[in-house]
Amino acid sequence: MDLEDLRAVSYTATQTQVLSSYRAGLFPMGIGSGGTGRMGWWAPRRRGVLLPGDLKISKSLRKSMRHFECSVNTDFEHVIRACADPNRPGSWITEDIIGLYQGLHADGWAHSVEVRSDGVLVGGLYGVAMGSFFAGESMFHKQRDASKAALVHLVSLFDATARHHLAEPNSETTTATLPTSIDVKDDSPEWLIDTQWQTPHLASLGVSEISGLDYSTRLDSALRGDRCQVILNK
């Protein structure tokens, strides 16, 4: 992370502060080693985002996904704790963060995507959904392509909102599927997935960088939509 992307620092972080920060284009992450110490509120000058139609699915990923089952919100705690594994490079998710996001999950704001192979959790991601906006916080994999499969599943759910014949996904496990091109038939703003920064791993999936000004414009539009309603409980 670049300290020039740091916008504010606080001693504590509450659910209300976190939700307000997302709406203002910020996200929380501790500024100390391993995410400890005071809470930093970040807004990268160049923001990593995944936009509709940009997801890249390689032939090898398509093959891997045949062996995965995906679900939503069936094991949030295990997903966030796997993402918080202190042995992972760049680990920043503390017990305070885990508790904070478990509260957001209980209140219907934070959500997880689980990826299983033969019933075993092998990958996933979590983040916060508002309107047509999803703030991706972290992802993990214990099997090749499992975290990528989680993102593919998330995108397929958001794209499906334009079809107007959704099944409730909150407790349903489905075979991993690939999103298809569809025509948007309503006036809801397009979805926006925020990945905070762009990394080589995320870039391989289609994540691009946009300016802070462009991000603010897209965020304002997405917050007024309902594309993420497929997993949003509010």
C-alpha contacts under 8 A as a table, 3 or more apart, distances in Angstrom:
res1	aa1	res2	aa2	distance
1	M	5	D	7.66
2	D	5	D	5.57
2	D	6	L	7.44
3	L	6	L	5.16
4	E	7	R	7.87
4	E	44	P	7.90
5	D	42	W	5.69
5	D	43	A	5.38
5	D	44	P	4.56
5	D	45	R	6.19
6	L	9	V	7.99
6	L	40	G	6.59
6	L	41	W	6.06
6	L	42	W	4.57
6	L	43	A	6.39
6	L	44	P	7.55
7	R	40	G	7.52
7	R	41	W	5.68
7	R	42	W	5.47
7	R	43	A	6.51
8	A	40	G	5.94
8	A	41	W	5.11
8	A	42	W	7.20
9	V	38	R	6.60
9	V	39	M	5.57
9	V	40	G	4.59
9	V	41	W	6.05
10	S	13	A	7.22
10	S	38	R	5.87
10	S	39	M	5.21
10	S	40	G	6.62
11	Y	37	G	7.95
11	Y	38	R	4.95
11	Y	39	M	6.00
12	T	38	R	7.00
12	T	39	M	6.35
13	A	17	Q	6.14
13	A	18	V	6.81
13	A	39	M	6.81
14	T	17	Q	5.10
14	T	18	V	6.21
14	T	100	L	7.13
15	Q	18	V	5.09
15	Q	19	L	6.22
15	Q	100	L	6.57
15	Q	101	Y	7.92
15	Q	103	G	7.52
15	Q	104	L	6.58
16	T	19	L	5.30
16	T	20	S	6.11
17	Q	20	S	5.10
17	Q	21	S	5.98
18	V	21	S	5.06
18	V	22	Y	6.43
18	V	27	F	7.09
18	V	28	P	6.85
19	L	22	Y	5.36
19	L	23	R	6.52
20	S	23	R	5.18
20	S	24	A	6.30
21	S	24	A	5.00
21	S	25	G	6.22
21	S	26	L	4.80
21	S	27	F	5.89
21	S	28	P	7.72
21	S	41	W	7.65
22	Y	25	G	5.08
22	Y	26	L	5.13
22	Y	27	F	5.77
22	Y	135	A	7.52
23	R	26	L	7.41
23	R	219	L	7.72
23	R	220	D	7.93
23	R	223	L	7.58
25	G	43	A	6.41
25	G	215	Y	7.92
25	G	216	S	6.55
25	G	219	L	7.32
26	L	41	W	5.90
26	L	42	W	5.20
26	L	43	A	4.94
27	F	41	W	5.47
27	F	42	W	5.31
27	F	43	A	6.81
28	P	39	M	6.53
28	P	40	G	5.68
28	P	41	W	4.71
28	P	42	W	6.31
29	M	35	G	6.26
29	M	39	M	5.87
29	M	40	G	5.20
29	M	41	W	6.44
29	M	42	W	7.29
29	M	92	W	7.26
29	M	93	I	7.98
30	G	34	G	7.75
30	G	35	G	4.09
30	G	36	T	5.34
30	G	37	G	6.04
30	G	38	R	5.74
30	G	39	M	4.30
30	G	40	G	5.14
30	G	92	W	7.12
31	I	35	G	5.78
31	I	36	T	6.56
31	I	37	G	6.23
31	I	38	R	6.10
31	I	39	M	6.11
31	I	40	G	5.48
32	G	35	G	5.19
32	G	36	T	4.62
32	G	37	G	4.88
32	G	38	R	6.97
33	S	36	T	5.64
33	S	37	G	7.66
33	S	92	W	7.60
34	G	86	P	7.79
34	G	90	G	7.07
34	G	91	S	5.53
34	G	92	W	4.35
34	G	93	I	7.09
34	G	94	T	7.38
35	G	91	S	7.33
35	G	92	W	4.01
35	G	93	I	6.00
35	G	94	T	6.25
36	T	39	M	7.88
36	T	92	W	7.45
36	T	94	T	6.75
43	A	47	R	7.67
43	A	196	Q	7.82
43	A	212	G	7.77
44	P	47	R	5.39
44	P	196	Q	6.99
44	P	197	W	7.05
44	P	212	G	7.04
45	R	211	S	6.17
45	R	212	G	5.19
46	R	197	W	7.38
46	R	209	E	5.71
46	R	210	I	5.52
46	R	211	S	4.93
46	R	212	G	5.98
47	R	194	D	7.71
47	R	195	T	7.65
47	R	196	Q	5.70
47	R	197	W	5.60
47	R	198	Q	7.14
47	R	209	E	5.22
47	R	210	I	5.32
47	R	211	S	6.21
47	R	212	G	6.33
47	R	215	Y	6.91
48	G	194	D	6.25
48	G	195	T	5.09
48	G	196	Q	5.02
48	G	197	W	4.37
48	G	198	Q	4.48
48	G	207	V	6.30
48	G	208	S	5.62
48	G	209	E	4.67
48	G	210	I	6.72
49	V	192	L	7.15
49	V	193	I	5.64
49	V	194	D	4.66
49	V	195	T	5.37
49	V	196	Q	7.09
49	V	197	W	7.83
49	V	198	Q	7.48
49	V	207	V	5.40
49	V	208	S	5.57
49	V	209	E	6.24
49	V	210	I	7.31
50	L	54	D	6.56
50	L	55	L	7.10
50	L	192	L	6.58
50	L	193	I	5.16
50	L	194	D	6.59
50	L	195	T	7.27
50	L	206	G	6.51
50	L	207	V	4.61
50	L	208	S	6.37
51	L	54	D	5.60
51	L	55	L	7.62
51	L	191	W	7.25
51	L	192	L	5.76
51	L	193	I	6.65
51	L	207	V	7.53
52	P	55	L	7.34
52	P	190	E	7.12
52	P	191	W	6.81
52	P	192	L	7.39
53	G	181	S	7.80
54	D	206	G	5.22
54	D	207	V	7.26
55	L	152	V	7.69
55	L	205	L	5.64
55	L	206	G	4.78
55	L	207	V	7.37
56	K	204	S	6.99
56	K	205	L	4.71
56	K	206	G	5.17
57	I	61	L	6.14
57	I	62	R	6.63
57	I	205	L	6.71
58	S	61	L	5.14
58	S	62	R	6.30
59	K	62	R	5.11
59	K	63	K	6.31
60	S	63	K	5.08
60	S	64	S	6.18
61	L	64	S	4.94
61	L	65	M	6.11
61	L	145	D	6.30
61	L	148	K	7.72
61	L	149	A	7.54
62	R	65	M	5.32
62	R	66	R	6.99
62	R	178	L	7.86
63	K	66	R	5.73
63	K	67	H	7.87
64	S	67	H	5.83
64	S	68	F	7.24
64	S	144	R	7.94
64	S	145	D	6.70
65	M	68	F	5.18
65	M	145	D	7.90
65	M	149	A	6.35
65	M	176	A	5.77
65	M	177	T	7.29
66	R	175	T	7.62
66	R	176	A	6.68
67	H	117	S	6.36
67	H	176	A	7.91
68	F	115	V	6.28
68	F	116	R	5.59
68	F	117	S	5.07
68	F	118	D	7.82
68	F	146	A	7.72
68	F	149	A	7.84
68	F	175	T	6.42
68	F	176	A	5.66
69	E	115	V	5.70
69	E	116	R	5.17
69	E	117	S	6.37
69	E	119	G	7.99
69	E	173	T	6.69
69	E	174	T	5.67
69	E	175	T	4.39
69	E	176	A	5.15
70	C	113	V	6.98
70	C	114	E	5.56
70	C	115	V	4.63
70	C	116	R	6.39
70	C	150	A	7.08
70	C	153	H	6.99
70	C	173	T	5.76
70	C	174	T	5.42
70	C	175	T	5.93
70	C	176	A	5.35
71	S	74	T	6.58
71	S	113	V	5.76
71	S	114	E	5.17
71	S	115	V	6.69
71	S	169	P	7.18
71	S	170	N	7.59
71	S	171	S	7.24
71	S	172	E	6.08
71	S	173	T	4.45
71	S	174	T	6.18
72	V	111	H	7.29
72	V	112	S	5.70
72	V	113	V	4.54
72	V	114	E	6.09
72	V	169	P	6.15
72	V	170	N	5.33
72	V	171	S	6.66
72	V	172	E	7.19
72	V	173	T	7.44
72	V	231	I	7.52
73	N	76	F	5.70
73	N	111	H	5.77
73	N	112	S	4.98
73	N	113	V	6.25
73	N	114	E	7.46
73	N	170	N	5.58
73	N	171	S	6.76
74	T	112	S	7.66
74	T	113	V	7.98
74	T	114	E	7.24
74	T	170	N	7.08
74	T	171	S	5.99
75	D	78	H	5.63
75	D	79	V	6.41
75	D	112	S	7.32
75	D	114	E	7.04
76	F	79	V	5.19
76	F	80	I	6.25
76	F	102	Q	7.68
76	F	105	H	7.68
76	F	111	H	6.89
76	F	112	S	5.34
76	F	113	V	7.90
76	F	126	Y	7.58
77	E	80	I	5.35
77	E	81	R	6.06
77	E	102	Q	7.04
78	H	81	R	5.13
78	H	82	A	6.00
79	V	82	A	5.16
79	V	83	C	6.25
79	V	112	S	6.89
79	V	113	V	7.94
79	V	114	E	7.04
79	V	123	G	7.64
79	V	124	G	6.07
79	V	125	L	6.59
79	V	126	Y	7.12
79	V	140	F	7.88
80	I	83	C	4.98
80	I	84	A	6.13
80	I	98	I	6.78
80	I	125	L	7.60
80	I	126	Y	6.77
80	I	138	S	7.87
81	R	84	A	4.83
81	R	85	D	6.36
81	R	98	I	7.35
82	A	85	D	5.33
82	A	140	F	6.63
83	C	93	I	7.48
83	C	125	L	7.69
83	C	138	S	6.17
83	C	139	M	5.85
83	C	140	F	5.37
84	A	88	R	7.77
84	A	91	S	6.27
84	A	92	W	6.93
84	A	93	I	4.88
84	A	94	T	6.93
85	D	88	R	5.69
85	D	91	S	6.83
86	P	89	P	7.80
86	P	91	S	5.57
86	P	92	W	7.93
87	N	91	S	7.28
88	R	91	S	5.52
93	I	97	I	5.87
93	I	98	I	6.87
94	T	97	I	5.13
94	T	98	I	6.26
95	E	98	I	4.94
95	E	99	G	6.14
96	D	99	G	5.19
96	D	100	L	6.10
97	I	100	L	4.98
97	I	101	Y	6.15
98	I	101	Y	5.36
98	I	102	Q	6.03
99	G	102	Q	5.10
99	G	103	G	6.31
100	L	103	G	5.28
100	L	104	L	6.50
101	Y	104	L	4.74
101	Y	105	H	5.98
101	Y	110	A	6.42
102	Q	105	H	4.92
102	Q	106	A	6.15
102	Q	110	A	7.55
103	G	106	A	5.04
103	G	107	D	6.25
104	L	107	D	5.05
104	L	108	G	6.27
104	L	109	W	5.16
104	L	110	A	5.16
105	H	108	G	5.07
105	H	109	W	5.40
105	H	110	A	4.19
105	H	111	H	5.99
106	A	109	W	7.63
106	A	110	A	7.81
107	D	110	A	7.84
108	G	111	H	7.53
108	G	232	L	6.57
108	G	233	N	4.97
108	G	234	K	5.94
109	W	128	V	5.51
109	W	129	A	5.87
109	W	130	M	7.32
109	W	232	L	6.73
109	W	233	N	7.09
109	W	234	K	7.14
110	A	126	Y	7.06
110	A	127	G	5.47
110	A	128	V	4.26
110	A	129	A	6.43
111	H	126	Y	5.51
111	H	127	G	5.64
111	H	128	V	6.08
111	H	129	A	7.23
111	H	231	I	7.34
111	H	232	L	7.95
112	S	124	G	7.08
112	S	125	L	5.64
112	S	126	Y	4.18
112	S	127	G	6.66
113	V	124	G	5.26
113	V	125	L	5.38
113	V	126	Y	6.33
113	V	150	A	5.89
113	V	153	H	7.85
113	V	154	L	7.16
114	E	121	L	6.82
114	E	123	G	6.24
114	E	124	G	4.54
114	E	125	L	6.96
114	E	150	A	6.63
115	V	121	L	5.86
115	V	122	V	5.88
115	V	123	G	4.94
115	V	124	G	5.45
115	V	146	A	6.29
115	V	147	S	7.59
115	V	149	A	7.13
115	V	150	A	6.12
116	R	119	G	5.41
116	R	120	V	5.00
116	R	121	L	4.36
116	R	122	V	5.33
116	R	123	G	6.84
117	S	120	V	5.28
117	S	121	L	6.68
117	S	122	V	6.54
121	L	124	G	7.98
122	V	141	H	5.69
122	V	142	K	4.82
122	V	143	Q	5.61
122	V	146	A	6.24
123	G	139	M	7.44
123	G	140	F	5.33
123	G	141	H	4.07
123	G	142	K	5.94
123	G	143	Q	6.98
123	G	146	A	4.73
123	G	147	S	5.02
123	G	150	A	7.07
124	G	139	M	5.58
124	G	140	F	5.63
124	G	141	H	6.66
124	G	146	A	6.89
124	G	147	S	5.27
124	G	149	A	7.99
124	G	150	A	5.30
125	L	136	G	7.58
125	L	137	E	7.56
125	L	138	S	5.66
125	L	139	M	3.98
125	L	140	F	6.44
125	L	147	S	6.85
125	L	150	A	6.38
125	L	151	L	7.46
126	Y	136	G	6.24
126	Y	137	E	5.93
126	Y	138	S	5.95
126	Y	139	M	6.59
127	G	134	F	6.65
127	G	135	A	5.27
127	G	136	G	4.37
127	G	137	E	4.87
127	G	138	S	7.14
128	V	134	F	5.61
128	V	135	A	5.05
128	V	136	G	6.70
128	V	137	E	7.73
129	A	132	S	7.48
129	A	133	F	5.75
129	A	134	F	4.41
129	A	135	A	6.35
129	A	228	C	6.43
129	A	231	I	7.72
129	A	232	L	6.22
130	M	133	F	5.13
130	M	134	F	6.36
130	M	223	L	6.10
130	M	226	D	7.91
130	M	228	C	6.87
130	M	232	L	7.19
131	G	222	A	6.36
131	G	223	L	4.84
131	G	224	R	5.95
131	G	225	G	4.81
131	G	226	D	4.38
131	G	227	R	6.34
131	G	228	C	5.74
131	G	229	Q	6.59
131	G	232	L	7.96
132	S	189	P	6.86
132	S	190	E	6.54
132	S	191	W	4.46
132	S	192	L	6.34
132	S	222	A	4.64
132	S	223	L	5.73
132	S	224	R	7.06
132	S	225	G	4.76
132	S	226	D	4.84
132	S	227	R	4.37
132	S	228	C	4.82
132	S	229	Q	7.44
133	F	191	W	5.66
133	F	192	L	4.92
133	F	193	I	6.08
133	F	194	D	7.72
133	F	219	L	7.03
133	F	222	A	5.27
133	F	223	L	5.84
133	F	225	G	7.93
133	F	227	R	7.74
133	F	228	C	6.60
134	F	191	W	7.73
134	F	192	L	6.26
134	F	193	I	4.84
134	F	194	D	6.24
134	F	228	C	7.18
135	A	193	I	6.01
135	A	194	D	4.89
135	A	195	T	6.76
136	G	193	I	6.66
136	G	194	D	5.68
136	G	195	T	5.28
136	G	196	Q	7.59
137	E	195	T	7.05
137	E	196	Q	7.96
139	M	147	S	5.99
140	F	146	A	7.71
140	F	147	S	5.44
141	H	144	R	6.84
141	H	145	D	7.18
141	H	146	A	5.24
141	H	147	S	5.01
142	K	146	A	7.11
143	Q	146	A	5.64
144	R	147	S	7.97
145	D	148	K	5.11
145	D	149	A	6.11
146	A	149	A	5.02
146	A	150	A	6.46
147	S	150	A	5.07
147	S	151	L	6.64
148	K	151	L	5.23
148	K	152	V	6.30
148	K	205	L	7.68
149	A	152	V	5.00
149	A	153	H	6.12
149	A	176	A	7.24
150	A	153	H	5.17
150	A	154	L	6.23
151	L	154	L	5.00
151	L	155	V	6.23
152	V	155	V	5.21
152	V	156	S	6.20
152	V	177	T	7.79
152	V	178	L	6.50
152	V	179	P	7.08
153	H	156	S	5.05
153	H	157	L	6.33
153	H	176	A	6.52
153	H	177	T	6.54
153	H	178	L	6.94
153	H	179	P	7.48
154	L	157	L	5.23
154	L	158	F	6.43
155	V	158	F	5.12
155	V	159	D	6.08
155	V	179	P	6.65
156	S	159	D	5.15
156	S	160	A	6.05
156	S	177	T	7.45
156	S	178	L	6.36
156	S	179	P	4.23
156	S	180	T	7.35
157	L	160	A	5.05
157	L	161	T	6.81
157	L	179	P	7.85
157	L	230	V	6.69
158	F	161	T	5.59
158	F	191	W	7.06
158	F	227	R	5.75
158	F	228	C	5.71
158	F	230	V	6.87
159	D	162	A	6.21
159	D	163	R	7.99
159	D	179	P	6.97
159	D	180	T	7.84
159	D	182	I	7.44
159	D	227	R	7.66
160	A	163	R	5.42
160	A	164	H	7.58
160	A	166	L	7.02
161	T	164	H	5.94
161	T	165	H	7.79
161	T	166	L	6.79
161	T	227	R	5.76
161	T	228	C	7.63
161	T	229	Q	7.71
161	T	230	V	6.64
162	A	182	I	7.58
162	A	183	D	7.35
162	A	184	V	5.41
162	A	185	K	6.25
162	A	186	D	7.13
162	A	227	R	7.66
163	R	166	L	7.28
163	R	182	I	7.88
163	R	184	V	7.86
163	R	185	K	7.80
166	L	230	V	7.52
168	E	171	S	7.58
168	E	172	E	7.25
168	E	230	V	7.23
169	P	172	E	4.98
169	P	173	T	7.50
169	P	230	V	7.23
169	P	231	I	6.90
170	N	231	I	6.61
188	S	224	R	7.78
188	S	225	G	4.96
188	S	226	D	6.34
188	S	227	R	7.08
189	P	221	S	6.08
189	P	222	A	5.63
189	P	224	R	7.06
189	P	225	G	5.01
189	P	226	D	7.58
189	P	227	R	7.54
190	E	222	A	6.38
190	E	225	G	7.31
190	E	227	R	6.88
191	W	222	A	5.89
191	W	225	G	7.67
191	W	227	R	5.74
191	W	228	C	7.08
192	L	218	R	7.38
192	L	219	L	7.23
192	L	222	A	6.30
195	T	198	Q	6.88
195	T	207	V	7.82
197	W	209	E	7.77
198	Q	202	L	6.11
198	Q	203	A	6.33
198	Q	207	V	6.52
198	Q	208	S	6.57
198	Q	209	E	6.43
199	T	202	L	5.14
199	T	203	A	5.93
200	P	203	A	4.94
200	P	204	S	6.23
201	H	204	S	5.38
201	H	205	L	7.03
202	L	205	L	5.20
202	L	206	G	6.67
202	L	207	V	5.42
203	A	206	G	5.08
203	A	207	V	4.62
203	A	208	S	6.31
204	S	207	V	7.24
210	I	214	D	6.23
210	I	215	Y	6.40
211	S	214	D	5.19
211	S	215	Y	6.11
212	G	215	Y	4.96
212	G	216	S	6.15
213	L	216	S	5.15
213	L	217	T	6.43
214	D	217	T	5.21
214	D	218	R	6.27
215	Y	218	R	5.14
215	Y	219	L	5.89
216	S	219	L	5.05
216	S	220	D	6.13
217	T	220	D	5.33
217	T	221	S	6.46
218	R	221	S	5.17
218	R	222	A	6.07
219	L	222	A	5.04
219	L	223	L	6.07
220	D	223	L	5.43
220	D	224	R	6.82
221	S	224	R	5.48
221	S	225	G	6.93
222	A	225	G	5.23
222	A	226	D	7.96
223	L	226	D	7.92
226	D	229	Q	5.29
227	R	230	V	7.05
228	C	231	I	6.02
228	C	232	L	6.11
229	Q	232	L	4.57
229	Q	233	N	7.26
